[in-house]
């Protein structure tokens, strides 16, 4: 802490003390983004002490607001650690889920690199989900997923994940990877339609000829009008990025039944941006509204969509983040979560992580050799981050398909264009790997053969 604030609680006026509290809050956000969780916990304890001093000395009008800030960050940290990896002394271990050479998904030799990810928009607006500052838990997780581990920190990691069987540790041109900078990102918390449109247009404008844009939206759904289902661009609804309604004119509309939510992002709102390669991820209870996305301009276009339902036992867990995003962020953590596993010893985590990497390697091989996979997937496949997301999608689909608690298509994720079922999703090798993983975690009883679970 800078000496500038050393006498803040001794001043007659609270102005300097408020600046000090704001400094703490901003510093906590920075440490969260850098995944410095031990420092975050120390700062939270210090912030709590400073807020206590502030309220006892000045009795300010905004003491409730600062209490809410403190409650937000505590809830955020607790929700992000719903599954903990522990050392032999049962102390929690902080894991990094950023991309680094040892967890970069493999790519078959000879597969061309058509496109690279150049622009990313991360959008969050889930009403019940925990957040701190202007960062929801889903936004935080996706941001971490789409970051490269700083190379100077690789040697200081607590432990390294073993590479999957059959591939050397630094295959896949990782010398090139280590020199690349992180992709440019926009973080948009509850953006209005005009704000979102402005930032997408900005990213679209900046795309180079071989660049691709990723738009990730974690938001509550807005169902369409069931009486009008001819127009897939707008009649199926979409996702609401901001719930506010501008002005009093809204209540004066004579036919409110025909009025669509102003800040609902429909598939049709994104059509103009498919003039360039677009990779879309929709995590929402109305994600299916994007499943009929037409390819109007012949450019590569892929949309990953979350399940629209979760089992009743998980419906009260929305504040801890969406399940689909957790699978894309950390497949093993999501696997443990759906199996109600809270603590995992580090030795078992390492063993299971190797099994997950083995699954990813096999899924990558199936992708590269599939004859019926839409070419859009392969045009994005050369980019490390997009390949990672596509392969983790496969892990998510197979896990939920075999889990006895997820019953029916609305409980599984989907893609547009669809991933081939016979060539990839129903491959027995992948299913056996999920069963082996469940056996290692002693939850084999929660999974059944496809023929048994139908």
Secondary structure as a PSIPRED ss2 file (coil, helix, strand):
# PSIPRED VFORMAT (PSIPRED V4.0)

   1 X C   1.000  0.000  0.000
   2 X C   1.000  0.000  0.000
   3 X H   0.000  1.000  0.000
   4 X H   0.000  1.000  0.000
   5 X H   0.000  1.000  0.000
   6 X C   1.000  0.000  0.000
   7 X C   1.000  0.000  0.000
   8 X H   0.000  1.000  0.000
   9 X H   0.000  1.000  0.000
  10 X H   0.000  1.000  0.000
  11 X C   1.000  0.000  0.000
  12 X C   1.000  0.000  0.000
  13 X C   1.000  0.000  0.000
  14 X C   1.000  0.000  0.000
  15 X H   0.000  1.000  0.000
  16 X H   0.000  1.000  0.000
  17 X H   0.000  1.000  0.000
  18 X H   0.000  1.000  0.000
  19 X H   0.000  1.000  0.000
  20 X H   0.000  1.000  0.000
  21 X H   0.000  1.000  0.000
  22 X H   0.000  1.000  0.000
  23 X H   0.000  1.000  0.000
  24 X H   0.000  1.000  0.000
  25 X H   0.000  1.000  0.000
  26 X H   0.000  1.000  0.000
  27 X H   0.000  1.000  0.000
  28 X H   0.000  1.000  0.000
  29 X H   0.000  1.000  0.000
  30 X H   0.000  1.000  0.000
  31 X H   0.000  1.000  0.000
  32 X H   0.000  1.000  0.000
  33 X H   0.000  1.000  0.000
  34 X C   1.000  0.000  0.000
  35 X C   1.000  0.000  0.000
  36 X C   1.000  0.000  0.000
  37 X H   0.000  1.000  0.000
  38 X H   0.000  1.000  0.000
  39 X H   0.000  1.000  0.000
  40 X H   0.000  1.000  0.000
  41 X H   0.000  1.000  0.000
  42 X H   0.000  1.000  0.000
  43 X H   0.000  1.000  0.000
  44 X H   0.000  1.000  0.000
  45 X H   0.000  1.000  0.000
  46 X H   0.000  1.000  0.000
  47 X H   0.000  1.000  0.000
  48 X H   0.000  1.000  0.000
  49 X H   0.000  1.000  0.000
  50 X H   0.000  1.000  0.000
  51 X H   0.000  1.000  0.000
  52 X H   0.000  1.000  0.000
  53 X H   0.000  1.000  0.000
  54 X H   0.000  1.000  0.000
  55 X H   0.000  1.000  0.000
  56 X H   0.000  1.000  0.000
  57 X H   0.000  1.000  0.000
  58 X H   0.000  1.000  0.000
  59 X C   1.000  0.000  0.000
  60 X C   1.000  0.000  0.000
  61 X C   1.000  0.000  0.000
  62 X C   1.000  0.000  0.000
  63 X H   0.000  1.000  0.000
  64 X H   0.000  1.000  0.000
  65 X H   0.000  1.000  0.000
  66 X H   0.000  1.000  0.000
  67 X H   0.000  1.000  0.000
  68 X H   0.000  1.000  0.000
  69 X H   0.000  1.000  0.000
  70 X H   0.000  1.000  0.000
  71 X H   0.000  1.000  0.000
  72 X H   0.000  1.000  0.000
  73 X H   0.000  1.000  0.000
  74 X H   0.000  1.000  0.000
  75 X H   0.000  1.000  0.000
  76 X H   0.000  1.000  0.000
  77 X H   0.000  1.000  0.000
  78 X H   0.000  1.000  0.000
  79 X H   0.000  1.000  0.000
  80 X H   0.000  1.000  0.000
  81 X C   1.000  0.000  0.000
  82 X C   1.000  0.000  0.000
  83 X C   1.000  0.000  0.000
  84 X E   0.000  0.000  1.000
  85 X E   0.000  0.000  1.000
  86 X E   0.000  0.000  1.000
  87 X C   1.000  0.000  0.000
  88 X C   1.000  0.000  0.000
  89 X C   1.000  0.000  0.000
  90 X C   1.000  0.000  0.000
  91 X C   1.000  0.000  0.000
  92 X E   0.000  0.000  1.000
  93 X E   0.000  0.000  1.000
  94 X C   1.000  0.000  0.000
  95 X C   1.000  0.000  0.000
  96 X C   1.000  0.000  0.000
  97 X C   1.000  0.000  0.000
  98 X C   1.000  0.000  0.000
  99 X E   0.000  0.000  1.000
 100 X C   1.000  0.000  0.000
 101 X C   1.000  0.000  0.000
 102 X C   1.000  0.000  0.000
 103 X C   1.000  0.000  0.000
 104 X C   1.000  0.000  0.000
 105 X C   1.000  0.000  0.000
 106 X C   1.000  0.000  0.000
 107 X C   1.000  0.000  0.000
 108 X C   1.000  0.000  0.000
 109 X C   1.000  0.000  0.000
 110 X C   1.000  0.000  0.000
 111 X C   1.000  0.000  0.000
 112 X C   1.000  0.000  0.000
 113 X C   1.000  0.000  0.000
 114 X C   1.000  0.000  0.000
 115 X C   1.000  0.000  0.000
 116 X E   0.000  0.000  1.000
 117 X E   0.000  0.000  1.000
 118 X E   0.000  0.000  1.000
 119 X E   0.000  0.000  1.000
 120 X E   0.000  0.000  1.000
 121 X E   0.000  0.000  1.000
 122 X E   0.000  0.000  1.000
 123 X E   0.000  0.000  1.000
 124 X E   0.000  0.000  1.000
 125 X E   0.000  0.000  1.000
 126 X C   1.000  0.000  0.000
 127 X C   1.000  0.000  0.000
 128 X C   1.000  0.000  0.000
 129 X C   1.000  0.000  0.000
 130 X C   1.000  0.000  0.000
 131 X E   0.000  0.000  1.000
 132 X E   0.000  0.000  1.000
 133 X C   1.000  0.000  0.000
 134 X C   1.000  0.000  0.000
 135 X E   0.000  0.000  1.000
 136 X E   0.000  0.000  1.000
 137 X H   0.000  1.000  0.000
 138 X H   0.000  1.000  0.000
 139 X H   0.000  1.000  0.000
 140 X H   0.000  1.000  0.000
 141 X H   0.000  1.000  0.000
 142 X H   0.000  1.000  0.000
 143 X H   0.000  1.000  0.000
 144 X H   0.000  1.000  0.000
 145 X H   0.000  1.000  0.000
 146 X C   1.000  0.000  0.000
 147 X C   1.000  0.000  0.000
 148 X E   0.000  0.000  1.000
 149 X C   1.000  0.000  0.000
 150 X C   1.000  0.000  0.000
 151 X H   0.000  1.000  0.000
 152 X H   0.000  1.000  0.000
 153 X H   0.000  1.000  0.000
 154 X H   0.000  1.000  0.000
 155 X C   1.000  0.000  0.000
 156 X C   1.000  0.000  0.000
 157 X C   1.000  0.000  0.000
 158 X C   1.000  0.000  0.000
 159 X C   1.000  0.000  0.000
 160 X C   1.000  0.000  0.000
 161 X C   1.000  0.000  0.000
 162 X C   1.000  0.000  0.000
 163 X C   1.000  0.000  0.000
 164 X C   1.000  0.000  0.000
 165 X C   1.000  0.000  0.000
 166 X C   1.000  0.000  0.000
 167 X C   1.000  0.000  0.000
 168 X C   1.000  0.000  0.000
 169 X C   1.000  0.000  0.000
 170 X C   1.000  0.000  0.000
 171 X C   1.000  0.000  0.000
 172 X C   1.000  0.000  0.000
 173 X C   1.000  0.000  0.000
 174 X H   0.000  1.000  0.000
 175 X H   0.000  1.000  0.000
 176 X H   0.000  1.000  0.000
 177 X H   0.000  1.000  0.000
 178 X H   0.000  1.000  0.000
 179 X H   0.000  1.000  0.000
 180 X C   1.000  0.000  0.000
 181 X C   1.000  0.000  0.000
 182 X C   1.000  0.000  0.000
 183 X C   1.000  0.000  0.000
 184 X E   0.000  0.000  1.000
 185 X E   0.000  0.000  1.000
 186 X E   0.000  0.000  1.000
 187 X E   0.000  0.000  1.000
 188 X E   0.000  0.000  1.000
 189 X E   0.000  0.000  1.000
 190 X C   1.000  0.000  0.000
 191 X C   1.000  0.000  0.000
 192 X C   1.000  0.000  0.000
 193 X H   0.000  1.000  0.000
 194 X H   0.000  1.000  0.000
 195 X H   0.000  1.000  0.000
 196 X H   0.000  1.000  0.000
 197 X H   0.000  1.000  0.000
 198 X H   0.000  1.000  0.000
 199 X H   0.000  1.000  0.000
 200 X H   0.000  1.000  0.000
 201 X H   0.000  1.000  0.000
 202 X H   0.000  1.000  0.000
 203 X H   0.000  1.000  0.000
 204 X H   0.000  1.000  0.000
 205 X H   0.000  1.000  0.000
 206 X H   0.000  1.000  0.000
 207 X C   1.000  0.000  0.000
 208 X C   1.000  0.000  0.000
 209 X C   1.000  0.000  0.000
 210 X C   1.000  0.000  0.000
 211 X E   0.000  0.000  1.000
 212 X E   0.000  0.000  1.000
 213 X E   0.000  0.000  1.000
 214 X E   0.000  0.000  1.000
 215 X E   0.000  0.000  1.000
 216 X E   0.000  0.000  1.000
 217 X E   0.000  0.000  1.000
 218 X E   0.000  0.000  1.000
 219 X E   0.000  0.000  1.000
 220 X E   0.000  0.000  1.000
 221 X E   0.000  0.000  1.000
 222 X E   0.000  0.000  1.000
 223 X E   0.000  0.000  1.000
 224 X C   1.000  0.000  0.000
 225 X C   1.000  0.000  0.000
 226 X C   1.000  0.000  0.000
 227 X C   1.000  0.000  0.000
 228 X C   1.000  0.000  0.000
 229 X C   1.000  0.000  0.000
 230 X C   1.000  0.000  0.000
 231 X C   1.000  0.000  0.000
 232 X C   1.000  0.000  0.000
 233 X C   1.000  0.000  0.000
 234 X C   1.000  0.000  0.000
 235 X C   1.000  0.000  0.000
 236 X C   1.000  0.000  0.000
 237 X E   0.000  0.000  1.000
 238 X E   0.000  0.000  1.000
 239 X E   0.000  0.000  1.000
 240 X E   0.000  0.000  1.000
 241 X C   1.000  0.000  0.000
 242 X C   1.000  0.000  0.000
 243 X C   1.000  0.000  0.000
 244 X C   1.000  0.000  0.000
 245 X C   1.000  0.000  0.000
 246 X C   1.000  0.000  0.000
 247 X C   1.000  0.000  0.000
 248 X C   1.000  0.000  0.000
 249 X H   0.000  1.000  0.000
 250 X H   0.000  1.000  0.000
 251 X H   0.000  1.000  0.000
 252 X H   0.000  1.000  0.000
 253 X C   1.000  0.000  0.000
 254 X C   1.000  0.000  0.000
 255 X C   1.000  0.000  0.000
 256 X H   0.000  1.000  0.000
 257 X H   0.000  1.000  0.000
 258 X H   0.000  1.000  0.000
 259 X C   1.000  0.000  0.000
 260 X C   1.000  0.000  0.000
 261 X C   1.000  0.000  0.000
 262 X C   1.000  0.000  0.000
 263 X C   1.000  0.000  0.000
 264 X E   0.000  0.000  1.000
 265 X E   0.000  0.000  1.000
 266 X E   0.000  0.000  1.000
 267 X H   0.000  1.000  0.000
 268 X H   0.000  1.000  0.000
 269 X H   0.000  1.000  0.000
 270 X H   0.000  1.000  0.000
 271 X H   0.000  1.000  0.000
 272 X H   0.000  1.000  0.000
 273 X H   0.000  1.000  0.000
 274 X H   0.000  1.000  0.000
 275 X H   0.000  1.000  0.000
 276 X C   1.000  0.000  0.000
 277 X C   1.000  0.000  0.000
 278 X E   0.000  0.000  1.000
 279 X E   0.000  0.000  1.000
 280 X E   0.000  0.000  1.000
 281 X E   0.000  0.000  1.000
 282 X E   0.000  0.000  1.000
 283 X E   0.000  0.000  1.000
 284 X C   1.000  0.000  0.000
 285 X C   1.000  0.000  0.000
 286 X C   1.000  0.000  0.000
 287 X H   0.000  1.000  0.000
 288 X H   0.000  1.000  0.000
 289 X H   0.000  1.000  0.000
 290 X H   0.000  1.000  0.000
 291 X C   1.000  0.000  0.000
 292 X C   1.000  0.000  0.000
 293 X C   1.000  0.000  0.000
 294 X C   1.000  0.000  0.000
 295 X C   1.000  0.000  0.000
 296 X C   1.000  0.000  0.000
 297 X C   1.000  0.000  0.000
 298 X C   1.000  0.000  0.000
 299 X C   1.000  0.000  0.000
 300 X C   1.000  0.000  0.000
 301 X E   0.000  0.000  1.000
 302 X E   0.000  0.000  1.000
 303 X E   0.000  0.000  1.000
 304 X E   0.000  0.000  1.000
 305 X E   0.000  0.000  1.000
 306 X C   1.000  0.000  0.000
 307 X C   1.000  0.000  0.000
 308 X C   1.000  0.000  0.000
 309 X C   1.000  0.000  0.000
 310 X C   1.000  0.000  0.000
 311 X C   1.000  0.000  0.000
 312 X H   0.000  1.000  0.000
 313 X H   0.000  1.000  0.000
 314 X H   0.000  1.000  0.000
 315 X H   0.000  1.000  0.000
 316 X H   0.000  1.000  0.000
 317 X H   0.000  1.000  0.000
 318 X H   0.000  1.000  0.000
 319 X H   0.000  1.000  0.000
 320 X H   0.000  1.000  0.000
 321 X C   1.000  0.000  0.000
 322 X C   1.000  0.000  0.000
 323 X H   0.000  1.000  0.000
 324 X H   0.000  1.000  0.000
 325 X H   0.000  1.000  0.000
 326 X H   0.000  1.000  0.000
 327 X H   0.000  1.000  0.000
 328 X H   0.000  1.000  0.000
 329 X H   0.000  1.000  0.000
 330 X C   1.000  0.000  0.000
 331 X H   0.000  1.000  0.000
 332 X H   0.000  1.000  0.000
 333 X H   0.000  1.000  0.000
 334 X H   0.000  1.000  0.000
 335 X H   0.000  1.000  0.000
 336 X H   0.000  1.000  0.000
 337 X H   0.000  1.000  0.000
 338 X H   0.000  1.000  0.000
 339 X C   1.000  0.000  0.000
 340 X C   1.000  0.000  0.000
 341 X C   1.000  0.000  0.000
 342 X C   1.000  0.000  0.000
 343 X E   0.000  0.000  1.000
 344 X E   0.000  0.000  1.000
 345 X E   0.000  0.000  1.000
 346 X H   0.000  1.000  0.000
 347 X H   0.000  1.000  0.000
 348 X H   0.000  1.000  0.000
 349 X H   0.000  1.000  0.000
 350 X H   0.000  1.000  0.000
 351 X H   0.000  1.000  0.000
 352 X H   0.000  1.000  0.000
 353 X H   0.000  1.000  0.000
 354 X H   0.000  1.000  0.000
 355 X H   0.000  1.000  0.000
 356 X H   0.000  1.000  0.000
 357 X H   0.000  1.000  0.000
 358 X H   0.000  1.000  0.000
 359 X H   0.000  1.000  0.000
 360 X H   0.000  1.000  0.000
 361 X H   0.000  1.000  0.000
 362 X H   0.000  1.000  0.000
 363 X H   0.000  1.000  0.000
 364 X H   0.000  1.000  0.000
 365 X H   0.000  1.000  0.000
 366 X H   0.000  1.000  0.000
 367 X H   0.000  1.000  0.000
 368 X H   0.000  1.000  0.000
 369 X H   0.000  1.000  0.000
 370 X C   1.000  0.000  0.000
 371 X C   1.000  0.000  0.000
 372 X C   1.000  0.000  0.000
 373 X C   1.000  0.000  0.000
 374 X C   1.000  0.000  0.000
 375 X H   0.000  1.000  0.000
 376 X H   0.000  1.000  0.000
 377 X H   0.000  1.000  0.000
 378 X H   0.000  1.000  0.000
 379 X H   0.000  1.000  0.000
 380 X H   0.000  1.000  0.000
 381 X H   0.000  1.000  0.000
 382 X C   1.000  0.000  0.000
 383 X C   1.000  0.000  0.000
 384 X H   0.000  1.000  0.000
 385 X H   0.000  1.000  0.000
 386 X H   0.000  1.000  0.000
 387 X H   0.000  1.000  0.000
 388 X H   0.000  1.000  0.000
 389 X H   0.000  1.000  0.000
 390 X H   0.000  1.000  0.000
 391 X H   0.000  1.000  0.000
 392 X H   0.000  1.000  0.000
 393 X H   0.000  1.000  0.000
 394 X H   0.000  1.000  0.000
 395 X H   0.000  1.000  0.000
 396 X H   0.000  1.000  0.000
 397 X H   0.000  1.000  0.000
 398 X H   0.000  1.000  0.000
 399 X H   0.000  1.000  0.000
 400 X H   0.000  1.000  0.000
 401 X H   0.000  1.000  0.000
 402 X H   0.000  1.000  0.000
 403 X E   0.000  0.000  1.000
 404 X C   1.000  0.000  0.000
 405 X C   1.000  0.000  0.000
 406 X C   1.000  0.000  0.000
 407 X C   1.000  0.000  0.000
 408 X C   1.000  0.000  0.000
 409 X H   0.000  1.000  0.000
 410 X H   0.000  1.000  0.000
 411 X H   0.000  1.000  0.000
 412 X C   1.000  0.000  0.000
 413 X C   1.000  0.000  0.000
 414 X E   0.000  0.000  1.000
 415 X E   0.000  0.000  1.000
 416 X E   0.000  0.000  1.000
 417 X C   1.000  0.000  0.000
 418 X C   1.000  0.000  0.000
 419 X C   1.000  0.000  0.000
 420 X C   1.000  0.000  0.000
 421 X H   0.000  1.000  0.000
 422 X H   0.000  1.000  0.000
 423 X H   0.000  1.000  0.000
 424 X H   0.000  1.000  0.000
 425 X H   0.000  1.000  0.000
 426 X C   1.000  0.000  0.000
 427 X C   1.000  0.000  0.000
 428 X H   0.000  1.000  0.000
 429 X H   0.000  1.000  0.000
 430 X H   0.000  1.000  0.000
 431 X H   0.000  1.000  0.000
 432 X H   0.000  1.000  0.000
 433 X H   0.000  1.000  0.000
 434 X H   0.000  1.000  0.000
 435 X H   0.000  1.000  0.000
 436 X H   0.000  1.000  0.000
 437 X H   0.000  1.000  0.000
 438 X H   0.000  1.000  0.000
 439 X H   0.000  1.000  0.000
 440 X H   0.000  1.000  0.000
 441 X C   1.000  0.000  0.000
 442 X C   1.000  0.000  0.000
 443 X C   1.000  0.000  0.000
 444 X H   0.000  1.000  0.000
 445 X H   0.000  1.000  0.000
 446 X H   0.000  1.000  0.000
 447 X E   0.000  0.000  1.000
 448 X C   1.000  0.000  0.000
 449 X C   1.000  0.000  0.000
 450 X H   0.000  1.000  0.000
 451 X H   0.000  1.000  0.000
 452 X H   0.000  1.000  0.000
 453 X H   0.000  1.000  0.000
 454 X C   1.000  0.000  0.000
